[in-house]
Amino acid sequence: MLTLNYKVFGNETAPPLLILHGLFGMLDNWQSIGQRLSERFRVYVLDQRNHGKSPWTDEHSYYDMANDLLDFVQQQQIPTKFYLLGHSMGGKTAMQFAVEHAHLLQQLIVVDIAPKTYPLGEHTSVFAAFNAMPLHQITDRKQAEQLLQQHDLSADITQFMLKNLYRTADNTFAWRCNVATLETHYKSILDNSLYFYDTTNIPTLFVKGAKSERYIELPDDEALIQHHFPNSTIKVVEGAGHWVHAEQPEPFLQLINDFLNPTLSQ
């Protein structure tokens, strides 16, 4: 059993909402959104295994991460019928948890990911940049940024990777995420862990960034999403790419609040 790192915001008596980040991410990426949502919820923002300050392991599957989430809920004694939000890899964890433990959830929100298998290759340059970094030789973050820029990465990806860089107790640098394990299990991260018969009627919102072309492809993915989550709707946030919550936080929060309002008013 792993003990996941987390932060919690909001009143203890408010309905619980759990948030899961994506690949190479960490809870810090969702902290500002979590704080905003804590006006109405008891918000738990988690680091998934092999990310952030949570434990590193040799295994990394959606079954493992769904079990980690179940363990966390039991450890924290979170009431049943909680709310769950997951982005990208975290969205796939959330979908896996939902089909396994539907009785524990009130509503589900999946951000810019679909229950399908994605092609290899997109993160090849990212793994190469992670592995090429001379962690015990660099002296500051500016030097690290310059080295990352040699890998022809976008400015957004470079800054996203730099958030994983931290200075250790012996004054050298290290990565927050477990690059070796994530690279070993990269194919399974891209795979769809849901079987054909994995379905749930939990009220579910899928959020797509309008500029995010392949994570949720419309109208192609609608039938697939409806098969696994027949009680679901898909909403598009204009002006947003894959990191919907960071690129368009206000429209994103409005969507979340509109979706959750009917349940909370009952």
ZAMARGU-4260 file (C-alpha; in steps of 0.2 Angstrom, whole numbers, plus 5000, padded with zeros to 4 digits):
<rodrens>
0) 5000/5000/5000 | 5007/5017/4995 | 5004/5033/5005 | 5001/5046/4992 | 5006/5064/4994
5) 4992/5077/4994 | 4986/5094/4999 | 4968/5097/5006 | 4958/5113/5005 | 4941/5118/5011
10) 4929/5115/5025 | 4929/5098/5033 | 4910/5097/5031 | 4910/5101/5013 | 4907/5087/4999
15) 4924/5079/4995 | 4932/5082/4978 | 4948/5073/4973 | 4959/5079/4959 | 4972/5069/4949
20) 4985/5077/4938 | 4992/5070/4921 | 5009/5062/4915 | 5024/5072/4922 | 5013/5083/4932
25) 5010/5085/4951 | 4997/5092/4963 | 5005/5109/4961 | 4998/5110/4944 | 4981/5110/4951
30) 4983/5119/4967 | 4975/5135/4961 | 4960/5127/4954 | 4959/5116/4970 | 4959/5132/4980
35) 4945/5140/4970 | 4934/5124/4970 | 4937/5123/4989 | 4924/5137/4991 | 4911/5123/4989
40) 4921/5107/4991 | 4933/5099/5003 | 4946/5097/4989 | 4960/5084/4989 | 4974/5087/4976
45) 4985/5071/4975 | 5002/5066/4968 | 5000/5050/4959 | 5013/5036/4961 | 5030/5040/4953
50) 5026/5059/4952 | 5028/5074/4963 | 5032/5069/4981 | 5023/5052/4981 | 5032/5036/4982
55) 5042/5029/4967 | 5038/5011/4962 | 5043/4999/4948 | 5025/4997/4943 | 5014/5010/4934
60) 4997/5004/4928 | 4980/5011/4929 | 4975/4996/4939 | 4989/5001/4951 | 4984/5019/4952
65) 4965/5015/4954 | 4970/5004/4969 | 4981/5019/4975 | 4966/5030/4975 | 4955/5017/4984
70) 4968/5015/4997 | 4969/5034/4999 | 4950/5036/5001 | 4951/5022/5015 | 4966/5030/5023
75) 4958/5047/5024 | 4941/5040/5028 | 4933/5050/5014 | 4914/5048/5014 | 4907/5038/4999
80) 4899/5047/4985 | 4913/5059/4982 | 4917/5068/4967 | 4932/5064/4956 | 4941/5074/4943
85) 4956/5068/4932 | 4966/5076/4919 | 4975/5066/4905 | 4984/5051/4913 | 4974/5056/4929
90) 4958/5055/4918 | 4962/5038/4913 | 4965/5033/4932 | 4948/5041/4936 | 4939/5032/4922
95) 4947/5015/4928 | 4942/5019/4946 | 4924/5024/4941 | 4921/5007/4932 | 4928/4997/4947
100) 4921/5007/4961 | 4905/5016/4954 | 4896/5015/4971 | 4909/5027/4979 | 4907/5041/4966
105) 4894/5055/4965 | 4900/5062/4948 | 4915/5061/4937 | 4925/5074/4927 | 4937/5069/4914
110) 4948/5082/4906 | 4955/5081/4889 | 4957/5062/4887 | 4947/5048/4880 | 4945/5029/4884
115) 4956/5024/4870 | 4974/5019/4865 | 4986/5033/4859 | 5000/5031/4847 | 5018/5030/4853
120) 5030/5044/4849 | 5024/5060/4856 | 5034/5060/4872 | 5050/5053/4864 | 5059/5070/4864
125) 5053/5073/4882 | 5060/5057/4888 | 5076/5061/4879 | 5078/5078/4887 | 5074/5070/4904
130) 5088/5057/4902 | 5101/5069/4894 | 5100/5081/4909 | 5117/5080/4919 | 5108/5082/4935
135) 5124/5081/4946 | 5133/5094/4935 | 5121/5108/4933 | 5122/5122/4945 | 5106/5132/4943
140) 5089/5131/4934 | 5094/5143/4921 | 5107/5131/4915 | 5094/5117/4915 | 5082/5127/4905
145) 5096/5131/4892 | 5100/5112/4891 | 5081/5108/4889 | 5080/5120/4875 | 5093/5111/4865
150) 5080/5097/4862 | 5068/5107/4852 | 5054/5107/4865 | 5040/5121/4865 | 5042/5134/4879
155) 5027/5127/4888 | 5034/5109/4888 | 5051/5116/4894 | 5043/5125/4909 | 5032/5110/4913
160) 5048/5099/4914 | 5057/5112/4924 | 5043/5111/4938 | 5049/5093/4940 | 5067/5099/4944
165) 5072/5102/4962 | 5087/5104/4973 | 5091/5089/4984 | 5099/5089/5002 | 5116/5087/4995
170) 5114/5102/4984 | 5112/5093/4968 | 5097/5092/4956 | 5085/5078/4954 | 5068/5075/4945
175) 5052/5074/4955 | 5045/5061/4943 | 5052/5043/4941 | 5058/5045/4923 | 5064/5027/4922
180) 5048/5019/4927 | 5037/5030/4917 | 5048/5027/4901 | 5047/5008/4905 | 5028/5008/4906
185) 5025/5022/4893 | 5016/5010/4881 | 5004/5005/4895 | 5001/5023/4900 | 4995/5027/4882
190) 4985/5011/4881 | 4966/5010/4885 | 4964/5000/4901 | 4945/4998/4900 | 4938/4982/4893
195) 4923/4983/4881 | 4911/4978/4895 | 4918/4991/4907 | 4903/5004/4909 | 4896/5015/4922
200) 4880/5026/4923 | 4889/5039/4934 | 4885/5056/4928 | 4901/5061/4919 | 4908/5077/4911
205) 4921/5076/4897 | 4930/5092/4895 | 4940/5095/4879 | 4952/5109/4874 | 4946/5116/4857
210) 4965/5118/4852 | 4969/5100/4858 | 4967/5090/4842 | 4970/5072/4846 | 4966/5068/4865
215) 4947/5069/4862 | 4943/5069/4843 | 4925/5075/4839 | 4914/5068/4833 | 4925/5052/4831
220) 4926/5048/4850 | 4908/5052/4855 | 4902/5034/4852 | 4917/5027/4862 | 4914/5038/4876
225) 4895/5035/4876 | 4898/5016/4876 | 4909/5017/4892 | 4900/5032/4900 | 4882/5032/4894
230) 4877/5046/4906 | 4890/5058/4900 | 4891/5074/4891 | 4906/5082/4881 | 4910/5101/4883
235) 4923/5111/4873 | 4933/5125/4881 | 4937/5138/4867 | 4955/5144/4867 | 4962/5130/4877
240) 4974/5116/4872 | 4978/5100/4882 | 4981/5110/4899 | 4963/5117/4899 | 4963/5121/4917
245) 4979/5132/4915 | 4976/5140/4899 | 4957/5145/4901 | 4954/5143/4920 | 4939/5154/4921
250) 4928/5145/4907 | 4935/5129/4914 | 4929/5132/4932 | 4912/5138/4925 | 4910/5122/4917
255) 4914/5112/4932 | 4903/5122/4943 | 4888/5121/4931 | 4890/5102/4930 | 4891/5100/4949
260) 4877/5112/4953 | 4862/5101/4950 | 4869/5087/4962 | 4874/5100/4976 | 4857/5108/4975
265) 4847/5092/4978
</rodrens>
